[in-house]
Amino acid sequence: MSINVLTGQSLLDLAIQGMGSIEGVFALAEAAGLSITDELSPGMVIPVPLPLADPQVAAYYATRRITPATATTTEIIPEGVEYWRIEFDFITS
């Protein structure tokens, strides 16, 4: 069994998704020859060693096609009146 890495996924995400527990991160890292802090590239194939840490959790993610991606780097830009600069965004007289 193996997992294809998607954009924004870390080994922790894959451990939960594929093994059912974050404790599986060490087994995943060892099986893939990685450090637990290594950045993953989309498209990488990570082998999932058996036995699974929690097969019920892994099955839950698989049947619902849940793919966690906590390593995203999307910056959220705040919006709204409280962030506008009045002297530049409004015409004042």
Secondary structure by P-SEA (a helix, b strand, c coil): cbbbbcccccaaaaaaaccccccaaaaaaaaacccccccccccbbbbbccccccaaaaaaaaaabbbbbccccbbbbbbcccccccccccccc
